Amino acid sequence: MSSTWFEGIQLTNGVTWIQVAEPVGETSGLRDSSATKNSDLISNPEDRALLFAMREQSDAILVSAKTAIAEHYRPSKFAPIYVVDRKGTFTSTTEATPGRHAMKTLGSVEEVFERHPPTHSKILLESGRTMAKSLIADGLVTRAIVVVVTPVIQLAEKTLTSVTDYLNLDEYLVLETFAGKENTAFLLQLTSNFR
């Protein structure tokens, strides 16, 4: 496995959503992560290396309470984690410790932006499609990294179309496609035109 298969993906100021997806129509026996509400069944070392590289570039990590619970979030060594929880279901707030950033629960995305204005901060959105769709519809997400767990480009492109259809994206630009041994990653620039 090459640890630099995704070399060239750089976060920019603003909000970048990162998502790992199982290929649409895949018959390899992978199980749907939505059944367990976490990514362990479809994730692999290659896509995790990409996630950690993006975290390392970020000034802040934004996550929904649902994702934080399902993925068992804990403080990061890369950047502070902000868990947006409107319902009070996530109770694990941790102050910074040596080698770890704080993990804070906030009631809104706007509270995160007050601390880390998107015009001056690289914010990594680690959430499911529901939160991403809402933030994209509000014009708050500027880029997306969609990692499809297949090196087969035709399956990866079909899956990307499924993701962008779900998000109601009428227009987006694929800035670059990255091929790994186990994954295909798409770096997208999002526009303000939505269905």
C-alpha positions as CSV (number, residue, x, y, z in Angstrom):
1,M,0.0,0.0,0.0
2,S,1.3,3.4,-0.9
3,S,0.8,6.0,1.8
4,T,0.9,8.7,-0.8
5,W,-1.8,7.5,-3.2
6,F,-3.7,10.6,-2.3
7,E,-0.8,13.0,-2.5
8,G,-2.0,16.3,-3.9
9,I,-5.2,16.5,-1.8
10,Q,-4.8,19.7,0.1
11,L,-7.4,21.3,2.4
12,T,-8.2,24.9,1.6
13,N,-9.9,27.5,3.8
14,G,-13.6,26.6,4.2
15,V,-15.5,23.4,4.9
16,T,-14.4,20.2,3.2
17,W,-16.7,17.1,3.7
18,I,-15.0,13.7,3.7
19,Q,-17.0,10.6,3.1
20,V,-16.1,6.9,2.6
21,A,-18.7,5.0,0.5
22,E,-19.3,1.4,-0.5
23,P,-19.5,1.0,-4.2
24,V,-23.0,1.1,-5.7
25,G,-23.8,-2.4,-7.1
26,E,-20.8,-4.0,-5.5
27,T,-21.1,-7.7,-5.1
28,S,-17.9,-8.4,-3.2
29,G,-19.7,-9.2,0.1
30,L,-19.1,-5.9,1.8
31,R,-21.9,-5.0,4.2
32,D,-23.8,-1.8,4.2
33,S,-22.3,0.5,6.9
34,S,-25.7,2.2,7.3
35,A,-26.9,-1.0,9.0
36,T,-24.4,-0.6,11.8
37,K,-24.2,3.2,11.5
38,N,-20.5,3.1,11.4
39,S,-17.8,2.8,8.8
40,D,-15.7,-0.1,10.2
41,L,-17.2,-2.6,7.8
42,I,-16.2,-0.7,4.7
43,S,-13.2,1.3,5.8
44,N,-9.6,0.1,5.2
45,P,-6.0,1.2,6.0
46,E,-5.7,3.2,2.8
47,D,-8.8,5.4,3.3
48,R,-7.9,5.8,7.0
49,A,-4.5,7.1,6.0
50,L,-6.2,9.7,3.9
51,L,-8.6,10.6,6.7
52,F,-5.6,11.1,9.1
53,A,-3.7,13.2,6.5
54,M,-6.7,15.5,6.1
55,R,-7.1,15.8,9.9
56,E,-3.5,16.8,10.1
57,Q,-4.1,19.6,7.7
58,S,-7.3,20.8,9.4
59,D,-7.7,23.6,11.9
60,A,-10.9,22.1,13.2
61,I,-12.9,18.9,12.8
62,L,-16.7,19.2,12.7
63,V,-18.9,16.2,13.3
64,S,-22.5,15.4,14.0
65,A,-23.5,13.8,17.4
66,K,-24.8,10.8,15.5
67,T,-21.5,10.2,13.8
68,A,-19.5,10.9,17.0
69,I,-21.5,8.3,18.8
70,A,-21.5,5.7,16.0
71,E,-17.8,6.1,15.4
72,H,-16.8,6.3,19.1
73,Y,-15.0,9.7,18.7
74,R,-12.4,10.7,21.2
75,P,-9.9,13.7,21.3
76,S,-7.7,14.0,18.3
77,K,-3.9,14.7,18.2
78,F,-4.5,16.7,15.0
79,A,-7.1,19.4,15.6
80,P,-10.0,20.2,18.0
81,I,-13.2,18.2,17.4
82,Y,-16.5,20.0,17.6
83,V,-19.5,17.8,17.9
84,V,-22.7,19.5,16.9
85,D,-25.5,18.2,19.0
86,R,-28.9,19.9,18.9
87,K,-30.6,17.2,21.0
88,G,-28.2,16.7,23.9
89,T,-27.4,13.1,23.1
90,F,-23.6,13.3,23.0
91,T,-22.2,14.0,26.5
92,S,-18.4,13.4,26.1
93,T,-16.7,16.8,26.2
94,T,-12.9,16.7,26.9
95,E,-10.5,19.4,27.5
96,A,-7.1,19.5,25.8
97,T,-4.4,17.3,27.3
98,P,-0.7,17.0,26.3
99,G,-0.7,15.6,22.8
100,R,-4.5,15.8,22.4
101,H,-6.8,18.7,21.4
102,A,-10.1,19.4,23.1
103,M,-13.3,17.7,22.0
104,K,-16.3,20.0,22.6
105,T,-20.0,19.6,22.2
106,L,-21.8,22.7,20.7
107,G,-25.4,23.3,19.8
108,S,-24.9,24.6,16.3
109,V,-22.5,24.8,13.3
110,E,-22.5,28.6,13.7
111,E,-20.8,28.2,17.1
112,V,-18.0,26.3,15.4
113,F,-17.7,29.0,12.8
114,E,-17.4,31.7,15.5
115,R,-14.3,29.9,16.8
116,H,-13.0,29.0,13.4
117,P,-14.3,31.3,10.6
118,P,-14.4,29.3,7.4
119,T,-12.8,32.2,5.5
120,H,-9.6,31.8,7.6
121,S,-9.8,28.1,8.7
122,K,-9.6,24.7,7.2
123,I,-12.6,22.8,8.6
124,L,-12.9,19.1,8.0
125,L,-16.5,17.9,8.1
126,E,-16.7,14.2,9.1
127,S,-20.4,13.4,9.0
128,G,-22.9,11.3,7.3
129,R,-24.8,12.3,4.2
130,T,-27.7,13.9,6.1
131,M,-25.7,16.6,7.9
132,A,-23.6,17.1,4.8
133,K,-26.7,17.6,2.6
134,S,-28.1,20.2,4.9
135,L,-24.8,22.2,5.1
136,I,-24.3,21.9,1.4
137,A,-27.8,23.2,0.7
138,D,-27.0,26.2,3.0
139,G,-23.9,26.9,0.9
140,L,-21.5,26.1,3.8
141,V,-19.5,23.3,2.2
142,T,-17.0,24.3,-0.5
143,R,-15.3,21.0,-1.2
144,A,-15.9,17.3,-0.8
145,I,-13.6,14.3,-0.8
146,V,-15.6,11.2,-1.7
147,V,-13.6,7.9,-1.1
148,V,-15.1,4.9,-2.8
149,V,-13.9,1.5,-1.5
150,T,-12.9,0.1,-4.9
151,P,-10.1,0.7,-7.4
152,V,-12.5,0.0,-10.3
153,I,-13.1,3.4,-11.8
154,Q,-16.5,2.5,-13.4
155,L,-17.9,1.5,-10.0
156,A,-16.3,4.5,-8.3
157,E,-17.9,6.9,-10.8
158,K,-21.3,5.2,-10.5
159,T,-21.1,5.6,-6.7
160,L,-20.0,9.2,-7.0
161,T,-23.1,9.9,-9.1
162,S,-25.2,8.2,-6.4
163,V,-23.7,10.4,-3.7
164,T,-24.1,13.6,-5.7
165,D,-27.6,12.8,-6.6
166,Y,-28.5,12.2,-2.9
167,L,-26.9,15.6,-2.1
168,N,-29.0,17.3,-4.8
169,L,-25.9,18.6,-6.5
170,D,-26.7,20.0,-9.9
171,E,-23.2,21.3,-10.5
172,Y,-19.8,20.4,-9.1
173,L,-16.4,20.1,-10.5
174,V,-14.2,17.0,-10.1
175,L,-10.9,18.7,-9.4
176,E,-8.9,15.4,-9.4
177,T,-9.4,11.7,-9.1
178,F,-6.9,9.6,-7.0
179,A,-6.5,5.9,-7.5
180,G,-5.2,3.7,-4.7
181,K,-4.9,-0.1,-4.5
182,E,-8.1,-0.4,-2.6
183,N,-9.9,2.9,-3.2
184,T,-10.7,5.7,-5.6
185,A,-11.0,9.2,-4.2
186,F,-12.7,12.2,-5.9
187,L,-11.9,15.7,-4.9
188,L,-14.9,17.9,-5.7
189,Q,-15.3,21.7,-5.8
190,L,-18.9,22.4,-5.0
191,T,-20.9,25.3,-6.5
192,S,-24.0,27.2,-5.3
193,N,-26.4,25.7,-7.8
194,F,-28.6,23.0,-6.1
195,R,-31.9,21.3,-7.1
